[in-house]
Amino acid sequence: MPPGDTIIYLSDTAGVPPEVSHIIDSITSVYETGPYSSMPSMNRPQYIYPEWVLFLFILAGLFILFVIYVGLPHLRKQRVLKYPVLDELGADAVRYRYWLGQHNPYYAALSETMKERFLDRVVKFMRSKEFRYHKLEVDEKVPVLLSGAAIQLTFGLRNYMLDYFPVIHIIRQEYTLDIDKETYYGHVSKNGIYISWTHFMEGFSDYSDSVNVGLHEMAHAVSYDIFLGEKDRHDRGFIERLKGFREEGTPVFRALRRGATHLLDDYAATNFDEFWAVSIETFFENPAGFRDTMPGLYQCICDILNQDPTRPDKIIDKRLAGLTD
Ligand SMILES: [Zn+2]
């Protein structure tokens, strides 16, 4: 403050000349009666709500804009693009979900999103096949659960239709074939996939004993389809990966032939095709045991099928599984 200036306190006008006091009074009256009379500070505007409430309003507004412009179109796109088949099914879809949930532990453990993807594939698969019943009443549950076994095996693959096999035969129980008079619970030949319904259901009812005729026969069916069916234009590396299994599995197979006790059922020693099919049964029913005992062979099957049963959503490479369309 320059020397000679005088400080004037607005609250204390004692000793101030009358003309100056008059000016101070008029300024004070403007503050007390004017638009800023109730404000704690000249610089703060007044709102009808507290500032934190206004902040919440702005946040809520931004959230609504996000839902309208980002969330809803995304959800709509997923629904329209991914599962139109399920939308058509109506009440059937409810029954199919129930049966799969009751009898297929692999499906039951999937997330809701992946369950819908699984069911979408099941419906497309079963619609593409003819199911022939032998000594067994027609049962709507049969094609759903048989297709479920196939879809489980091919869940990580883009090509899952097993086009080489237009017909699947379902027999009430075990059966014998004229060629060798042996008893069969299932088999696969160029004429089709054959499965005993009794043993199919037993296989899934105990999902920890590494015995599952449904998965076993579907494993044969996949290798038939790959080697004898039309070339898979979506996954040209599949045959190479399957050959990799032969390299990795040969020492294990030879050890089995010598009678070495092992994680895999003895039936795997019959020939290399059975070794593949039995390995698939153990891969799904005892994945942690398989991975810990034979990590190389386990990884090989993970690579072939593009899935790891120890993961919650199974799939390893989404692009290879056709999940990124
Ligand atoms: Zn077999």
Boltz pocket constraint, residues with backbone or C-beta under 6 A from the ligand:
constraints:
  - pocket:
      binder: B
      contacts: [[A, 186], [A, 216], [A, 220], [A, 273], [A, 274], [A, 277]]
      max_distance: 6.0
